[in-house]
Amino acid sequence: MTAESPELPLAAAFPDADREQWQRLVEGVLRKSGITEAAGAAAEDALATDLQDGIRIRPLYTAEDAPAPVGHPGFPPFVRGGRPEGGAVAGWDVRQRHAHADSRHANESVLNDLENGVTSLWLAVGDGGIPVAELPQALDGVYLDLAAVALEAGADFAAAAEELLRLYATRGVPLSEAAGNLGGDPLGLLARTGDDGALDDRLTAVARLAQRCAAEAPGLRALAVDALPYHEAGGSTAEELGASLATGVAYLRRLTAAGLGIDDACRQLEFRYAATADQFLTIAKLRAARRLWARVAEVCGASPGAAAQRQHAVTSTVMMTRRDPWVNMLRTTVAGLSAGVGGADAVTVLPFDAALGAPDAFARRIARNTQSVLLEESHLAKVIDPAGGSWYVERLTDELAEAAWAFFQEIEAAGGQAAALRSGMIGERLAQTWQRRSRELAHRREPITGVSEFPHLAEPPVHREPAPAPAGRGSSRTESGGGLPRVRRDDAYETLRSRSDARLAATGARPKVFLAALGPVAAHTARAAFAANLFQAGGIETVQESVDAGSVADAFAGSGATIACLCASDAVYGEQAAAVAAALKSAGARQVHLAGKPGEHREELTKAGVDTFVFAGCDAVEVLSSSLDVMEVA
C-alpha cells in the first residue's frame, strides 16, 4: 500500500452480511433438500444439534453469542489456562500409564517410554498392578529427580505412597526435588468399588500424606480427584465435572480440618478428566473445569496463586472399540489434540489396543508418538489457548460450566460426594444418562466407525494377552461389585458380533442375509449399501443379487441365507415389493425386511410378508438382535 492508497481491512471490500441473510440462504438449501419448509430462526434451528446436559449446538455463532470476557491465561478464572505461558515453553507433560503386574516387564516398558518421549509415569500399583513391594524394581534405572511419578493404587494408596517416599530417600533424591502425585483418592475408590467401610480411615491417611507433601515435597501432590469413574459409568460431561467438583470440595474440607491452610490444601489436588474424540466438547470441558474450580477456591478463601486447577487428561476408554481397533488411533489422536488445546497440564494417550488386553510394544510406541507429533511437529503447545475467542467454544464452555455447577449443587444438597455415592443418587443419575445415550447408539444417531458404521467382517481379529484389572475397579458392568459400572459405546454391538463369531466357530460360516435388489442399479444401490452396512454391524454377512418376483426364489435358495431384505426405490417398491416379499416367504425366508420407511404401502407389504422396515434412525440393535434370534433358531 502507498500513501496515495491507504491500507484498508480486507473485509471492507465486501458488503456486511447479517444473520437474516444467512437464514434465507439456509431456507433455500433446506427446501431444495426436502428437509423442511421452515423459515427464519426455525430454519436455523433445524440444523441445530442436541447434546447431553440440555446443551444445544447451533450451526452459526457470532459475536452476539460470546459470553462475558474470561480474562487472561494464568489469571482467574483460569478459563484460558492455569499458567500465563501455557505450554509454550515446555509443552505439556506426556504421561503414559503402566499396569503390568510383572515388575520386570513394567520396568522395560517404563525405560522404553522415558527414552522415547515420555516425560512422566502413571503407575498402577497394588491390586491389579505392580506389587507395592516391587515398586523399586519397576523404577530401576529411572532418574526420580527428573521423571515425575503418579501413582494409582486404589485401596493400597497409603502403602504405595510410603514405598515411593522410601525409594526417594534410598536413592538420595531430596523430597524437595520429587514431582508427581501419590494418588490418594478415597472417594474415587468408593465410586469404583462401593466399599466405604474404611472411608474415614482412608481420608485420615490421605490427609497425613498431604500434610507431609505440603511440608517437605512441594512438587508432590497427595491426592488425585479422578473423574474417570463417572465418565466410564456413562455420565455426561457436566456430570463428570460436577462430581469432580464435589469430590474436590470434600477433600478441601478434610484437609483444612486436619490443619492445612486453604492454599496448601488446593495445591495437594490434581484433577483427572477424560478426553474424547468430540474435539470441541473436550476443549470446553477442560476450560470449564478450571473456571468452576477457580470459583470454588475463591469462595473457600484461596489466593489466586493457589486456585489454578492442575489437570491430567486421559483418552477415554468409553470411546475405544474392540472391533477394528485401528480406528482407535484416530480417536486417541483427536482426543490428545483436544486435551492439549484445552490446556491440560498432563496428557495420557492410551494405546489403541487397550480395550483388548495388555497393549503390545507397537501400540505403546504409537501412543507416545501421537503426542510427539502433536508437540514437536504440529507445534500444538506453542499457541496459548488456541481455542480462546472462538464464539462457539466460549459459549460451549459457559453452558457446560452452568450445567456442571447445577449438578454439583445437587450433590452438595444430597449431603456431599460420599453421601451421594452411598445413597445411589449419583449412580442412578449416571445410569439414566447412559440409558439415553444407549438409545442414541442403538439407533445409530451416534455412529461408531468400524462398528455400527462401515464394519469390516473379513478383517482378522486382533488378540492381546489379558490385562490385569485396574486397581480398585472391575473391568465390566458385572465385575464392578457395588461400585459404578464401566461401559463402552460398542457394548451392544460387541454382543451382536460375539453371537456371529460363535456361529462362525460352530458352523464355519457367519449368519447371512439375502439382499434382494429390485429394479435398475440406480434404483437399489443406495438402499442396498445402507442395508449391507446395517446388517454387517451385527456380524451378519450380506449376499446381494438383482432379482424380480420370478427369479428371487432360486436366488434366495442359492444364497445360503435364511432371512432377506428388499432394496429399491419407493417407486420400484410400489411395483414389485409385494410380489417379491410373497415369493421370498414361499421360498422359506424366515424373516423379510424392507430397506426404507413403510410409507403408504405398509399394510399391503405387511400382508405380502414384509416383517420389518429398516431405515436411518431405526433401532438397529433390536433389528439385528431379532434377526440373529431367527437365524439361530433356523
C-alpha positions as CSV (number, residue, x, y, z in Angstrom):
1,M,0.0,0.0,0.0
2,T,1.2,3.5,-0.8
3,A,0.4,6.9,0.8
4,E,-2.0,7.6,-2.0
5,S,-3.9,4.4,-1.3
6,P,-4.2,4.0,2.5
7,E,-4.4,0.4,3.8
8,L,-7.9,-0.8,4.3
9,P,-9.1,-4.0,6.0
10,L,-9.7,-6.8,3.6
11,A,-13.3,-7.2,4.8
12,A,-14.0,-3.6,3.8
13,A,-14.2,-4.7,0.1
14,F,-17.2,-6.9,0.9
15,P,-20.7,-5.8,2.0
16,D,-21.7,-6.6,5.5
17,A,-23.9,-9.7,5.9
18,D,-26.4,-10.2,8.7
19,R,-28.0,-13.3,10.3
20,E,-31.3,-12.8,8.4
21,Q,-29.4,-13.1,5.1
22,W,-27.7,-16.2,6.2
23,Q,-31.0,-17.7,7.3
24,R,-32.6,-17.0,4.0
25,L,-29.8,-18.9,2.3
26,V,-30.3,-21.8,4.7
27,E,-34.1,-21.8,3.9
28,G,-33.4,-22.3,0.3
29,V,-31.0,-25.2,0.8
30,L,-33.3,-27.0,3.3
31,R,-36.3,-26.5,1.0
32,K,-34.5,-27.9,-2.1
33,S,-33.2,-30.8,0.0
34,G,-36.8,-31.6,1.2
35,I,-35.8,-31.4,4.8
36,T,-38.1,-28.7,6.0
37,E,-40.1,-25.7,4.8
38,A,-39.3,-23.8,7.9
39,A,-38.2,-20.2,7.6
40,G,-36.1,-17.7,9.6
41,A,-35.0,-18.8,13.0
42,A,-36.9,-22.1,12.6
43,A,-34.7,-23.0,9.5
44,E,-31.6,-22.3,11.6
45,D,-33.0,-24.4,14.4
46,A,-33.4,-27.3,12.0
47,L,-29.6,-27.5,11.7
48,A,-29.0,-27.5,15.5
49,T,-27.7,-30.5,17.4
50,D,-28.8,-31.5,20.9
51,L,-26.0,-32.7,23.2
52,Q,-26.4,-34.2,26.7
53,D,-26.9,-31.9,29.7
54,G,-29.6,-29.9,27.8
55,I,-27.0,-28.2,25.6
56,R,-28.0,-27.3,22.1
57,I,-25.3,-26.6,19.5
58,R,-26.4,-24.1,16.8
59,P,-25.0,-24.1,13.3
60,L,-23.8,-20.4,13.5
61,Y,-22.2,-18.4,16.3
62,T,-21.5,-14.7,16.1
63,A,-20.1,-12.1,18.4
64,E,-23.6,-11.8,19.9
65,D,-23.2,-15.3,21.3
66,A,-20.0,-14.6,23.1
67,P,-20.3,-14.7,26.9
68,A,-18.6,-12.2,29.2
69,P,-14.8,-11.9,28.9
70,V,-12.9,-14.7,30.6
71,G,-9.7,-12.9,31.5
72,H,-6.1,-13.8,30.5
73,P,-4.1,-17.1,30.6
74,G,-2.7,-17.8,34.1
75,F,-5.2,-15.5,35.9
76,P,-8.6,-16.2,37.5
77,P,-10.9,-17.7,36.5
78,F,-8.2,-19.6,34.6
79,V,-10.5,-20.5,31.6
80,R,-7.7,-19.7,29.3
81,G,-5.1,-21.8,31.1
82,G,-3.6,-22.3,34.5
83,R,-0.2,-20.7,33.6
84,P,0.5,-17.4,31.8
85,E,2.9,-19.2,29.5
86,G,0.7,-22.2,28.9
87,G,2.6,-25.0,27.3
88,A,4.7,-22.7,25.1
89,V,7.9,-23.2,27.0
90,A,8.0,-26.9,27.6
91,G,4.7,-28.3,26.2
92,W,2.5,-30.4,28.4
93,D,3.6,-33.4,30.4
94,V,3.5,-36.6,28.3
95,R,2.3,-39.1,30.9
96,Q,2.0,-42.8,30.0
97,R,0.3,-45.5,32.1
98,H,1.9,-48.8,33.2
99,A,-0.2,-51.5,34.8
100,H,1.8,-54.7,34.2
101,A,1.9,-57.0,37.3
102,D,5.3,-58.2,36.4
103,S,7.7,-55.6,37.7
104,R,10.5,-56.6,35.2
105,H,8.2,-56.3,32.3
106,A,6.9,-53.0,33.7
107,N,10.4,-51.7,34.1
108,E,11.3,-52.5,30.4
109,S,8.2,-50.5,29.3
110,V,8.9,-47.7,31.7
111,L,12.5,-47.2,30.5
112,N,11.5,-47.6,26.8
113,D,8.8,-44.9,27.2
114,L,11.2,-42.5,29.0
115,E,13.9,-42.9,26.4
116,N,11.4,-42.2,23.6
117,G,9.5,-39.0,24.5
118,V,7.5,-39.7,27.7
119,T,8.1,-37.2,30.5
120,S,6.3,-38.7,33.4
121,L,4.9,-42.1,34.6
122,W,1.5,-43.2,35.7
123,L,1.8,-46.5,37.6
124,A,-1.0,-48.8,38.6
125,V,0.2,-50.3,41.9
126,G,-1.2,-52.9,44.2
127,D,-4.3,-54.9,43.3
128,G,-4.2,-55.4,39.6
129,G,-0.9,-53.7,39.0
130,I,2.7,-53.6,40.1
131,P,3.0,-55.2,43.6
132,V,3.8,-52.5,46.1
133,A,6.9,-54.2,47.3
134,E,8.2,-54.4,43.7
135,L,7.9,-50.7,43.0
136,P,11.7,-50.3,43.3
137,Q,12.3,-52.9,40.7
138,A,9.7,-51.3,38.4
139,L,11.5,-48.0,38.7
140,D,15.0,-49.4,38.5
141,G,17.1,-47.1,36.3
142,V,14.7,-44.2,36.5
143,Y,16.1,-40.8,37.5
144,L,13.5,-39.9,40.0
145,D,14.7,-36.3,40.3
146,L,13.9,-35.9,36.6
147,A,10.8,-38.1,35.9
148,A,7.6,-37.4,37.8
149,V,5.7,-40.4,39.1
150,A,1.9,-40.5,39.5
151,L,0.6,-43.5,41.5
152,E,-2.8,-45.2,41.1
153,A,-3.1,-47.7,43.9
154,G,-6.7,-48.0,44.9
155,A,-7.0,-49.3,48.5
156,D,-3.2,-49.7,48.7
157,F,-2.5,-46.0,48.1
158,A,-1.0,-45.4,51.6
159,A,1.4,-48.3,51.4
160,A,2.3,-47.4,47.8
161,A,2.9,-43.8,48.7
162,E,5.2,-44.8,51.6
163,E,7.1,-47.2,49.4
164,L,7.7,-44.4,46.8
165,L,8.7,-41.9,49.5
166,R,11.1,-44.5,50.9
167,L,12.5,-45.0,47.4
168,Y,13.3,-41.3,47.1
169,A,15.2,-41.5,50.4
170,T,17.1,-44.7,49.4
171,R,18.3,-43.2,46.1
172,G,19.2,-39.9,47.7
173,V,16.6,-37.8,46.0
174,P,15.6,-34.9,48.2
175,L,11.8,-34.7,48.5
176,S,12.2,-31.1,47.5
177,E,13.1,-32.4,44.0
178,A,10.4,-35.0,43.8
179,A,7.4,-34.5,41.5
180,G,4.2,-36.3,40.7
181,N,1.2,-37.5,42.6
182,L,0.8,-40.1,45.3
183,G,-2.6,-40.9,44.1
184,G,-4.7,-40.9,47.2
185,D,-8.4,-40.9,46.2
186,P,-10.7,-42.5,48.8
187,L,-13.9,-41.1,47.2
188,G,-12.8,-42.3,43.8
189,L,-12.2,-45.7,45.3
190,L,-15.7,-45.6,46.8
191,A,-17.1,-44.8,43.4
192,R,-15.2,-47.7,41.8
193,T,-15.9,-50.4,44.4
194,G,-18.8,-49.3,46.6
195,D,-16.7,-50.2,49.6
196,D,-16.9,-47.4,52.2
197,G,-16.2,-49.5,55.3
198,A,-12.8,-47.8,55.7
199,L,-13.5,-44.5,54.1
200,D,-12.9,-42.4,57.2
201,D,-9.5,-44.1,57.9
202,R,-8.5,-43.6,54.2
203,L,-9.4,-39.9,54.4
204,T,-7.3,-39.6,57.5
205,A,-4.4,-41.4,55.9
206,V,-4.5,-39.2,52.8
207,A,-4.7,-36.1,54.9
208,R,-1.5,-37.1,56.7
209,L,0.2,-37.6,53.3
210,A,-1.0,-34.2,52.2
211,Q,0.5,-32.6,55.3
212,R,3.8,-34.3,54.7
213,C,3.9,-33.3,51.0
214,A,3.0,-29.7,51.8
215,A,5.8,-29.5,54.4
216,E,8.5,-31.5,52.6
217,A,7.7,-32.0,48.9
218,P,6.3,-29.0,47.1
219,G,6.4,-30.8,43.8
220,L,4.4,-33.8,45.0
221,R,0.6,-33.8,45.4
222,A,-1.0,-36.3,47.7
223,L,-4.5,-36.5,46.1
224,A,-6.0,-37.3,42.7
225,V,-9.5,-36.2,42.0
226,D,-10.3,-38.9,39.5
227,A,-13.4,-38.1,37.4
228,L,-12.9,-41.1,35.2
229,P,-15.2,-43.4,37.2
230,Y,-18.2,-41.1,36.4
231,H,-17.3,-40.8,32.7
232,E,-16.7,-44.6,32.5
233,A,-20.1,-45.3,34.1
234,G,-21.8,-43.4,31.2
235,G,-22.0,-40.0,32.8
236,S,-22.3,-36.8,30.7
237,T,-19.7,-34.2,30.5
238,A,-21.5,-31.9,33.0
239,E,-22.0,-34.9,35.4
240,E,-18.3,-35.7,35.2
241,L,-17.4,-32.1,36.0
242,G,-20.0,-31.8,38.8
243,A,-18.8,-35.0,40.5
244,S,-15.2,-33.9,40.3
245,L,-16.1,-30.6,42.0
246,A,-18.0,-32.3,44.8
247,T,-15.0,-34.6,45.3
248,G,-12.5,-31.8,45.4
249,V,-14.7,-29.8,47.9
250,A,-14.9,-32.9,50.1
251,Y,-11.1,-33.2,50.1
252,L,-10.7,-29.5,50.9
253,R,-12.9,-29.8,53.9
254,R,-11.0,-32.8,55.2
255,L,-7.5,-31.3,54.6
256,T,-8.3,-28.0,56.2
257,A,-9.9,-29.8,59.1
258,A,-6.6,-31.6,59.5
259,G,-4.8,-28.3,59.8
260,L,-3.7,-27.4,56.3
261,G,-4.3,-23.9,55.1
262,I,-6.6,-23.5,52.1
263,D,-3.8,-22.6,49.7
264,D,-1.8,-25.7,50.7
265,A,-4.9,-27.8,50.5
266,C,-5.7,-26.7,47.0
267,R,-2.1,-27.4,45.9
268,Q,-2.5,-31.0,47.0
269,L,-5.1,-31.8,44.4
270,E,-4.7,-32.9,40.8
271,F,-7.9,-33.5,38.7
272,R,-8.2,-36.3,36.1
273,Y,-10.6,-36.0,33.2
274,A,-11.5,-38.0,30.2
275,A,-10.6,-36.6,26.7
276,T,-12.9,-37.9,23.9
277,A,-12.9,-37.7,20.1
278,D,-15.5,-34.9,20.4
279,Q,-12.9,-32.3,19.9
280,F,-14.8,-29.1,20.9
281,L,-16.6,-30.7,23.9
282,T,-13.3,-31.9,25.3
283,I,-11.7,-28.5,24.9
284,A,-14.7,-26.8,26.5
285,K,-14.7,-29.3,29.3
286,L,-11.2,-28.6,30.4
287,R,-11.7,-24.8,30.2
288,A,-15.0,-25.1,32.1
289,A,-13.3,-27.3,34.8
290,R,-10.7,-24.6,35.5
291,R,-13.4,-21.9,35.7
292,L,-15.5,-23.9,38.1
293,W,-12.6,-24.8,40.4
294,A,-11.4,-21.2,40.5
295,R,-14.9,-20.3,41.8
296,V,-14.7,-23.0,44.5
297,A,-11.2,-21.9,45.5
298,E,-12.3,-18.2,45.6
299,V,-15.3,-19.0,47.8
300,C,-13.1,-21.1,50.1
301,G,-10.8,-18.1,50.5
302,A,-7.8,-19.4,48.5
303,S,-5.4,-16.9,47.0
304,P,-5.4,-16.6,43.2
305,G,-2.0,-18.3,43.0
306,A,-3.4,-21.5,44.5
307,A,-6.7,-21.5,42.6
308,A,-5.5,-22.8,39.3
309,Q,-6.7,-26.4,38.8
310,R,-4.0,-28.9,37.8
311,Q,-5.4,-31.2,35.1
312,H,-4.4,-34.7,33.9
313,A,-6.4,-35.6,30.8
314,V,-6.7,-39.3,29.7
315,T,-8.1,-40.5,26.4
316,S,-11.5,-42.1,27.0
317,T,-11.9,-45.8,27.4
318,V,-15.6,-45.5,26.7
319,M,-14.9,-44.5,23.1
320,M,-12.4,-47.3,22.4
321,T,-13.7,-50.2,20.3
322,R,-12.7,-53.8,20.3
323,R,-13.6,-54.4,16.7
324,D,-11.5,-52.6,14.1
325,P,-9.3,-51.3,16.9
326,W,-7.0,-49.5,14.4
327,V,-9.6,-46.7,14.3
328,N,-8.8,-46.1,17.9
329,M,-5.5,-44.5,16.8
330,L,-7.6,-41.8,15.1
331,R,-9.9,-41.4,18.1
332,T,-6.9,-41.0,20.5
333,T,-5.2,-38.6,18.2
334,V,-8.2,-36.3,18.2
335,A,-8.6,-36.7,21.9
336,G,-5.0,-36.0,22.7
337,L,-5.1,-32.9,20.5
338,S,-8.2,-31.7,22.3
339,A,-6.6,-32.2,25.7
340,G,-3.6,-30.2,24.6
341,V,-5.7,-27.4,23.1
342,G,-7.9,-27.4,26.2
343,G,-5.0,-26.7,28.4
344,A,-4.4,-29.9,30.2
345,D,-1.1,-30.0,32.2
346,A,-0.5,-33.7,31.7
347,V,-1.9,-35.9,28.9
348,T,-2.2,-39.7,28.7
349,V,-2.9,-41.2,25.3
350,L,-3.9,-44.8,25.9
351,P,-2.7,-47.4,23.3
352,F,-5.2,-48.3,20.6
353,D,-5.4,-51.9,21.7
354,A,-6.0,-51.1,25.4
355,A,-9.6,-52.4,25.1
356,L,-8.4,-55.8,24.0
357,G,-6.0,-56.6,26.8
358,A,-2.4,-55.8,27.6
359,P,-1.0,-53.3,25.0
360,D,1.9,-54.5,22.9
361,A,5.1,-52.6,22.2
362,F,3.8,-51.3,18.8
363,A,0.7,-49.9,20.4
364,R,2.6,-48.2,23.2
365,R,5.0,-46.7,20.6
366,I,2.1,-45.3,18.5
367,A,0.5,-43.8,21.7
368,R,3.6,-41.9,22.8
369,N,4.5,-40.9,19.2
370,T,1.0,-39.5,18.8
371,Q,1.9,-36.9,21.5
372,S,5.3,-36.3,20.0
373,V,3.8,-35.4,16.6
374,L,1.3,-33.1,18.3
375,L,4.0,-31.4,20.3
376,E,7.1,-31.5,18.0
377,E,5.7,-31.5,14.5
378,S,2.3,-29.8,14.9
379,H,3.7,-27.3,17.5
380,L,0.4,-27.5,19.2
381,A,1.6,-26.2,22.5
382,K,3.3,-23.1,21.0
383,V,0.0,-21.3,20.9
384,I,-1.6,-20.4,24.3
385,D,-5.3,-21.2,24.4
386,P,-5.7,-21.6,20.6
387,A,-9.5,-22.0,21.1
388,G,-9.9,-18.8,23.0
389,G,-12.0,-16.2,21.3
390,S,-14.0,-18.8,19.3
391,W,-17.6,-17.8,19.9
392,Y,-18.7,-21.4,19.7
393,V,-16.1,-22.7,22.2
394,E,-16.6,-19.8,24.6
395,R,-20.4,-20.3,24.6
396,L,-20.0,-24.1,25.0
397,T,-17.6,-23.5,27.8
398,D,-20.1,-21.2,29.5
399,E,-23.0,-23.6,29.1
400,L,-21.0,-26.6,30.3
401,A,-19.9,-24.7,33.4
402,E,-23.6,-23.8,34.2
403,A,-24.8,-27.4,33.8
404,A,-21.9,-28.8,35.8
405,W,-22.4,-26.3,38.6
406,A,-26.1,-27.3,38.8
407,F,-25.2,-31.0,39.2
408,F,-22.5,-30.1,41.8
409,Q,-25.2,-28.2,43.8
410,E,-27.4,-31.2,43.7
411,I,-24.7,-33.4,45.1
412,E,-24.0,-30.9,47.8
413,A,-27.7,-30.8,48.7
414,A,-27.7,-34.6,48.9
415,G,-25.0,-34.3,51.7
416,G,-21.8,-34.2,49.6
417,Q,-20.0,-36.7,47.4
418,A,-19.7,-39.6,49.9
419,A,-23.4,-39.4,50.8
420,A,-24.5,-39.1,47.2
421,L,-22.5,-42.2,46.3
422,R,-23.7,-44.2,49.3
423,S,-27.4,-43.3,48.6
424,G,-27.1,-44.3,45.0
425,M,-28.1,-40.8,43.8
426,I,-25.0,-40.4,41.6
427,G,-25.2,-44.0,40.3
428,E,-28.9,-43.6,39.4
429,R,-28.3,-40.3,37.6
430,L,-25.4,-41.8,35.6
431,A,-27.4,-44.9,34.7
432,Q,-30.2,-42.7,33.4
433,T,-27.8,-40.7,31.3
434,W,-26.2,-43.9,29.9
435,Q,-29.7,-45.3,29.1
436,R,-30.5,-42.3,27.0
437,R,-27.1,-42.4,25.2
438,S,-27.5,-46.2,24.6
439,R,-30.7,-45.4,22.7
440,E,-28.8,-43.0,20.5
441,L,-26.2,-45.6,19.9
442,A,-28.7,-48.3,19.2
443,H,-30.5,-46.0,16.6
444,R,-27.0,-45.1,15.2
445,R,-27.6,-41.4,15.8
446,E,-24.2,-41.6,17.5
447,P,-22.2,-43.5,14.9
448,I,-19.2,-45.7,15.8
449,T,-16.9,-46.0,12.9
450,G,-15.9,-49.6,12.2
451,V,-18.6,-50.9,14.5
452,S,-22.1,-49.5,13.8
453,E,-20.9,-47.8,10.6
454,F,-18.6,-49.3,8.0
455,P,-17.8,-52.6,9.8
456,H,-15.3,-54.9,8.1
457,L,-16.3,-58.5,8.8
458,A,-13.5,-60.1,6.9
459,E,-10.8,-58.4,8.9
460,P,-8.9,-60.8,11.2
461,P,-9.4,-60.2,14.9
462,V,-6.7,-58.6,16.9
463,H,-5.7,-60.6,20.0
464,R,-3.8,-59.5,23.1
465,E,-2.8,-61.1,26.4
466,P,-5.3,-60.4,29.1
467,A,-4.6,-57.2,31.0
468,P,-4.8,-57.1,34.8
469,A,-7.9,-55.4,36.2
470,P,-7.1,-51.8,37.1
471,A,-6.6,-51.2,40.8
472,G,-9.8,-50.9,42.8
473,R,-12.1,-51.4,39.8
474,G,-13.8,-54.1,37.8
475,S,-13.4,-54.4,34.1
476,S,-17.0,-54.6,33.2
477,R,-20.5,-53.8,34.5
478,T,-20.8,-57.2,36.1
479,E,-17.4,-57.2,37.7
480,S,-17.7,-53.8,39.4
481,G,-19.3,-55.1,42.6
482,G,-21.2,-52.4,44.4
483,G,-19.4,-49.6,42.7
484,L,-20.2,-47.8,39.5
485,P,-20.2,-49.8,36.3
486,R,-17.8,-49.5,33.4
487,V,-19.4,-49.1,30.0
488,R,-18.3,-48.8,26.4
489,R,-20.0,-47.3,23.4
490,D,-19.7,-50.6,21.5
491,D,-21.2,-52.8,24.2
492,A,-24.4,-53.6,22.4
493,Y,-22.8,-54.2,19.0
494,E,-20.0,-56.2,20.6
495,T,-22.7,-58.6,22.0
496,L,-24.1,-59.0,18.5
497,R,-20.7,-59.6,16.9
498,S,-19.9,-62.2,19.5
499,R,-23.0,-64.1,18.6
500,S,-21.9,-64.0,15.0
501,D,-18.4,-65.2,16.0
502,A,-20.0,-68.1,17.9
503,R,-22.0,-69.1,14.8
504,L,-18.8,-68.9,12.7
505,A,-16.9,-71.1,15.2
506,A,-19.7,-73.7,15.3
507,T,-20.6,-73.9,11.6
508,G,-17.7,-72.4,9.7
509,A,-19.9,-69.6,8.3
510,R,-21.4,-66.4,9.6
511,P,-25.1,-65.8,9.6
512,K,-26.2,-64.4,6.2
513,V,-29.0,-62.1,4.9
514,F,-30.0,-62.1,1.2
515,L,-30.3,-58.6,-0.2
516,A,-32.9,-58.7,-3.0
517,A,-32.0,-55.8,-5.2
518,L,-35.0,-54.7,-7.3
519,G,-35.1,-52.7,-10.4
520,P,-32.2,-50.9,-12.2
521,V,-28.9,-50.3,-10.4
522,A,-29.7,-46.6,-9.8
523,A,-32.9,-47.7,-8.0
524,H,-31.4,-50.1,-5.5
525,T,-27.8,-49.0,-5.0
526,A,-28.3,-46.6,-2.1
527,R,-30.6,-48.8,0.0
528,A,-28.6,-51.9,-0.7
529,A,-25.5,-50.1,0.6
530,F,-27.5,-48.9,3.6
531,A,-28.7,-52.5,4.3
532,A,-25.3,-54.0,4.0
533,N,-23.8,-51.5,6.4
534,L,-26.7,-52.2,8.9
535,F,-26.5,-56.0,8.9
536,Q,-22.8,-56.2,8.9
537,A,-22.8,-54.1,12.1
538,G,-24.4,-57.2,13.7
539,G,-21.9,-59.6,12.2
540,I,-24.4,-60.7,9.5
541,E,-22.9,-61.3,6.1
542,T,-24.8,-60.0,3.1
543,V,-25.4,-61.7,-0.2
544,Q,-26.7,-59.3,-2.9
545,E,-28.3,-60.2,-6.2
546,S,-30.6,-58.3,-8.7
547,V,-33.9,-60.2,-8.8
548,D,-37.6,-59.9,-9.6
549,A,-40.6,-61.9,-8.5
550,G,-39.8,-64.7,-10.9
551,S,-36.2,-65.2,-10.1
552,V,-36.0,-64.3,-6.4
553,A,-36.9,-67.8,-5.1
554,D,-33.9,-69.6,-6.8
555,A,-31.5,-66.8,-6.0
556,F,-32.5,-66.9,-2.3
557,A,-32.2,-70.7,-2.2
558,G,-28.7,-70.5,-3.6
559,S,-27.6,-67.8,-1.2
560,G,-27.4,-69.9,1.9
561,A,-29.4,-67.2,3.8
562,T,-32.4,-67.7,6.0
563,I,-33.6,-64.1,6.0
564,A,-33.9,-61.5,3.3
565,C,-34.1,-57.7,2.8
566,L,-35.7,-55.9,-0.1
567,C,-33.7,-53.0,-1.5
568,A,-35.1,-50.5,-4.1
569,S,-36.5,-47.1,-4.6
570,D,-40.0,-46.2,-3.4
571,A,-41.3,-46.3,-6.9
572,V,-40.0,-49.8,-7.6
573,Y,-41.3,-51.0,-4.2
574,G,-44.8,-49.9,-5.4
575,E,-44.4,-52.1,-8.5
576,Q,-42.6,-55.1,-7.2
577,A,-42.1,-55.3,-3.4
578,A,-45.3,-57.2,-2.5
579,A,-44.8,-59.9,-5.1
580,V,-41.1,-60.3,-4.2
581,A,-41.8,-60.5,-0.5
582,A,-44.5,-63.1,-1.0
583,A,-42.1,-65.1,-3.2
584,L,-39.4,-65.0,-0.5
585,K,-41.8,-66.2,2.1
586,S,-42.9,-69.1,-0.2
587,A,-39.2,-69.9,-0.7
588,G,-38.7,-70.3,3.0
589,A,-37.4,-66.9,4.2
590,R,-38.0,-66.8,7.9
591,Q,-37.8,-63.1,8.1
592,V,-38.2,-60.4,5.4
593,H,-37.0,-56.8,5.9
594,L,-37.5,-53.9,3.6
595,A,-35.0,-51.1,3.4
596,G,-37.0,-47.9,3.8
597,K,-39.8,-46.4,5.8
598,P,-43.2,-48.0,5.5
599,G,-45.0,-45.3,3.6
600,E,-48.4,-45.7,2.1
601,H,-47.9,-49.3,1.1
602,R,-47.3,-50.6,4.6
603,E,-50.4,-52.7,5.0
604,E,-50.1,-54.2,1.6
605,L,-46.4,-55.0,2.1
606,T,-47.0,-56.5,5.6
607,K,-49.7,-58.8,4.2
608,A,-47.4,-59.9,1.5
609,G,-44.7,-60.9,4.0
610,V,-42.6,-58.0,5.0
611,D,-41.9,-58.3,8.7
612,T,-39.7,-55.3,9.4
613,F,-38.9,-51.9,7.9
614,V,-35.3,-50.8,8.3
615,F,-34.3,-47.2,7.8
616,A,-32.0,-44.5,9.0
617,G,-32.9,-43.9,12.7
618,C,-34.5,-47.3,13.3
619,D,-33.4,-49.3,16.3
620,A,-30.5,-51.1,14.7
621,V,-29.7,-53.2,17.8
622,E,-33.2,-54.5,18.0
623,V,-33.4,-55.3,14.3
624,L,-30.1,-57.1,14.4
625,S,-30.8,-59.0,17.6
626,S,-34.2,-60.2,16.3
627,S,-32.6,-61.3,13.0
628,L,-29.9,-63.3,14.9
629,D,-32.6,-64.9,17.0
630,V,-34.4,-66.0,13.9
631,M,-31.2,-67.4,12.3
632,E,-30.2,-69.2,15.4
633,V,-33.5,-71.0,15.6
634,A,-33.0,-71.9,12.0
